[in-house]
């Protein structure tokens, strides 16, 4: 599990470093570097293309490992299409860097999706974590079952019946801990809310 994450991060960080330090291939990054007072920094020289392709493949391998872990195909499809874009841009007669930029953005999106899918998968594997909570409005008594977020505390909640906006009670991290039938996942997991 840990090695899967490391492989994907190496690929994504490598892509960013290669793109940022190759303003001739990625003019947008060249403009950003110039805005911060850096000139044309060509870190990899004539090897830039091959290094970028290599990091793209490493990121794809990380996505394959992620897919084998959580079995969600969306991120893998985005990563595959992104790598095809990168290779097409370099090995076709197409002039410009549009497909390479799309490929790099796609790989970043796939990395973000994998991060959240893995987090949700880990919560689901832990049978003691409950994601459903029935929230009860303290003003009108209306009850509704909701799925709690796994990546952040929910500080505000609007009652669909009386339209009042609920906030957590003092000392609680979220509305589910104050008004729900089940506390939020971070509290369930460790007893301390590090999501706020």
C-alpha positions as CSV (number, residue, x, y, z in Angstrom):
1,X,0.0,0.0,0.0
2,X,2.7,2.5,1.0
3,X,4.9,1.6,-2.0
4,X,2.0,2.2,-4.4
5,X,1.6,5.7,-3.0
6,X,5.3,6.4,-3.3
7,X,5.5,5.3,-6.9
8,X,2.6,7.5,-7.9
9,X,4.0,10.5,-6.0
10,X,7.5,10.0,-7.6
11,X,5.9,10.1,-11.0
12,X,3.7,13.1,-10.3
13,X,6.4,15.2,-8.6
14,X,8.9,14.2,-11.4
15,X,6.4,15.5,-14.0
16,X,6.0,18.8,-12.2
17,X,9.8,19.3,-11.7
18,X,10.4,18.4,-15.4
19,X,7.7,20.8,-16.6
20,X,8.7,23.7,-14.3
21,X,12.3,23.5,-15.3
22,X,11.7,23.2,-19.0
23,X,10.2,26.5,-20.1
24,X,10.9,25.8,-23.7
25,X,8.6,22.8,-23.7
26,X,6.1,24.2,-21.2
27,X,5.8,28.0,-21.9
28,X,3.2,28.5,-19.2
29,X,5.7,27.4,-16.5
30,X,8.3,29.6,-18.1
31,X,6.1,32.6,-17.6
32,X,5.5,31.6,-14.0
33,X,9.3,31.2,-13.4
34,X,10.0,34.6,-15.0
35,X,7.3,36.2,-12.7
36,X,9.3,34.9,-9.7
37,X,12.6,36.2,-11.1
38,X,14.0,33.0,-12.5
39,X,15.3,33.0,-16.0
40,X,15.2,30.1,-18.4
41,X,16.2,27.1,-16.3
42,X,16.7,24.1,-18.5
43,X,17.5,21.5,-15.9
44,X,17.5,18.4,-18.1
45,X,18.6,19.9,-21.4
46,X,18.2,17.6,-24.4
47,X,16.9,14.8,-22.2
48,X,13.8,16.6,-21.0
49,X,11.5,14.7,-23.4
50,X,12.7,11.3,-22.2
51,X,12.7,12.2,-18.6
52,X,9.1,13.6,-18.9
53,X,8.0,10.4,-20.7
54,X,9.7,8.3,-18.0
55,X,7.9,10.1,-15.2
56,X,4.6,9.7,-17.1
57,X,5.1,6.0,-17.2
58,X,6.1,5.9,-13.4
59,X,2.9,7.8,-12.6
60,X,0.9,5.4,-14.7
61,X,2.4,2.4,-12.9
62,X,1.4,4.1,-9.6
63,X,-2.1,4.4,-10.9
64,X,-2.2,0.7,-11.8
65,X,-1.0,-0.1,-8.3
66,X,-3.8,2.2,-6.9
67,X,-6.4,0.4,-9.1
68,X,-5.3,-3.0,-7.9
69,X,-5.7,-1.7,-4.3
70,X,-9.1,0.0,-4.4
71,X,-10.5,-1.4,-7.7
72,X,-11.9,2.0,-8.9
73,X,-11.4,2.3,-12.6
74,X,-12.0,6.1,-13.2
75,X,-8.5,7.3,-12.1
76,X,-6.8,4.5,-14.1
77,X,-8.7,5.4,-17.3
78,X,-7.8,9.1,-16.9
79,X,-4.2,8.1,-16.3
80,X,-4.1,5.9,-19.4
81,X,-5.6,8.5,-21.6
82,X,-3.3,11.1,-20.2
83,X,-0.2,9.0,-20.9
84,X,-1.4,8.4,-24.5
85,X,-1.8,12.2,-24.9
86,X,1.8,12.7,-23.7
87,X,3.2,10.0,-26.0
88,X,1.1,11.2,-28.9
89,X,2.4,14.8,-28.5
90,X,6.0,13.6,-28.5
91,X,5.9,11.0,-31.2
92,X,3.4,12.4,-33.7
93,X,3.9,15.2,-36.2
94,X,1.7,17.5,-34.0
95,X,3.3,20.8,-33.2
96,X,2.7,22.4,-29.8
97,X,2.4,21.1,-26.3
98,X,-1.4,21.0,-25.9
99,X,-1.6,17.2,-25.5
100,X,1.3,17.1,-23.2
101,X,-0.3,19.7,-20.9
102,X,-3.6,17.8,-21.0
103,X,-1.7,14.6,-20.2
104,X,0.0,16.2,-17.2
105,X,-3.2,17.7,-15.9
106,X,-5.0,14.4,-16.4
107,X,-2.3,12.6,-14.4
108,X,-2.6,15.1,-11.6
109,X,-6.4,14.6,-11.5
110,X,-5.9,10.8,-11.5
111,X,-3.6,11.2,-8.5
112,X,-6.1,13.3,-6.6
113,X,-8.9,10.8,-7.3
114,X,-6.7,7.9,-6.2
115,X,-5.9,9.7,-2.9
116,X,-9.6,10.1,-2.0
117,X,-10.6,6.6,-3.3
118,X,-7.8,5.1,-1.2
119,X,-8.9,7.1,1.9
120,X,-12.6,6.0,1.4
121,X,-11.5,2.4,0.7
122,X,-9.5,2.3,3.9
123,X,-12.5,3.6,5.9
124,X,-14.8,1.0,4.3
125,X,-12.3,-1.7,5.2
126,X,-12.4,-0.6,8.8
127,X,-15.8,-2.1,9.7
128,X,-16.0,0.0,12.9
129,X,-16.3,3.2,10.9
130,X,-19.9,4.1,10.0
131,X,-20.4,6.7,7.3
132,X,-24.2,7.1,7.7
133,X,-25.6,9.4,10.4
134,X,-29.1,10.6,11.1
135,X,-29.0,14.3,11.8
136,X,-31.7,15.8,13.9
137,X,-32.5,19.5,13.7
138,X,-32.6,21.1,17.2
139,X,-35.1,23.7,16.1
140,X,-37.9,21.7,14.4
141,X,-36.9,18.1,15.2
142,X,-36.7,17.1,11.5
143,X,-34.5,14.0,10.9
144,X,-32.6,13.0,7.8
145,X,-30.0,10.3,7.2
146,X,-26.8,11.7,5.6
147,X,-23.5,10.3,4.4
148,X,-20.7,12.0,6.3
149,X,-17.7,13.3,4.4
150,X,-14.5,11.3,5.0
151,X,-12.0,14.0,4.2
152,X,-13.2,16.9,6.2
153,X,-15.5,18.0,9.0
154,X,-18.8,19.5,8.0
155,X,-19.2,22.7,10.0
156,X,-22.5,23.9,8.5
157,X,-25.7,22.1,7.7
158,X,-29.0,23.5,6.5
159,X,-32.1,21.8,7.7
160,X,-34.3,21.0,4.7
161,X,-37.5,21.5,6.7
162,X,-37.1,24.8,8.6
163,X,-34.0,26.1,6.6
164,X,-32.1,27.0,9.7
165,X,-28.3,26.7,9.5
166,X,-26.8,24.4,12.1
167,X,-23.4,24.8,13.5
168,X,-21.5,22.4,15.9
169,X,-22.0,22.9,19.6
170,X,-19.0,24.3,21.5
171,X,-16.3,21.6,21.8
172,X,-17.6,19.6,18.8
173,X,-15.8,19.5,15.5
174,X,-18.8,19.2,13.2
175,X,-22.6,19.1,13.0
176,X,-22.6,15.3,13.0
177,X,-20.9,15.2,16.4
178,X,-23.4,17.7,17.7
179,X,-26.7,16.6,16.1
180,X,-26.0,13.3,14.4
181,X,-26.8,9.7,15.6
182,X,-23.2,8.8,14.8
183,X,-20.1,11.0,15.3
184,X,-17.9,11.8,12.3
185,X,-15.3,9.3,10.9
186,X,-12.2,11.0,12.4
187,X,-13.8,10.9,15.9
188,X,-14.8,7.2,15.3
189,X,-11.3,6.3,14.2
190,X,-9.2,7.9,16.8
191,X,-11.3,9.9,19.2
192,X,-9.7,13.2,18.0
193,X,-10.9,15.3,15.1
194,X,-7.9,16.4,13.1
195,X,-10.1,17.4,10.2
196,X,-10.7,20.9,11.3
